[in-house]
């Protein structure tokens, strides 16, 4: 029997990246600002940048896999 | 010692910054070296010493959350918790990730105690919590089915979670280096990268 397509979501190890992204963004932003609203605002920017970087890497790997 | 990010940022040549630095309150760092030592000893402790309570809570919570989760992922009730956090300099098992994990401070001290005990031929304490694995299976346990287990067995039983535990605890340690620097020198002078993205308005 074929497995439903969404099952890969539960088996995906990328979930383990989420706490790391949040922690890295918060601590990095915390070393740049002193006030909590600014820290949270900058942390959101850092998290967005990390996720974007991971997506670019994903695209590169996908393109490379086509030539395999 | 009084520190003002704006004063530091004003020394940056104008061509290296696109806009004015964000206004930030000046910070009383008290004794920066004591604060740095306390920040290493336990994440956030240096900031509590400097009465920067919000940042102390933020750093303590984030770093200790991923560290504790790493300890849980890299172990089990049967194998002992925190097996991904251990120190070993024995030939054949030089544990380099420990040099990242050690920056978390006091929470990794059990690993040092366990390493000293194992090196002096004693049994590890606390149900092998943060204990180094044995290099070869015990003579009376050739199948390696009883603790303290070899590194091969830890990998075999924990699968990828041993590596997850290692990465989580390593990143916790590396993040604490940033926190130690923040306790010692105050926040890095933040310079606006572009005028399009504005932060939250200050009241």
Interface residues (C-beta under 8 A of the other chain):
Chain A: X13 X16 X19 X20 X22 X23 X24 X26 X27 X28 X30 X31 X32 X33 X34 X35 X36 X37 X38 X39 X41 X42 X45
Chain B: X5 X22 X24 X25 X27 X52 X54 X55 X58 X59 X62 X63 X65 X66 X69 X160 X164 X167 X168 X171 X172 X175 X178 X179 X181 X182 X187 X188 X190 X197 X199 X200 X202
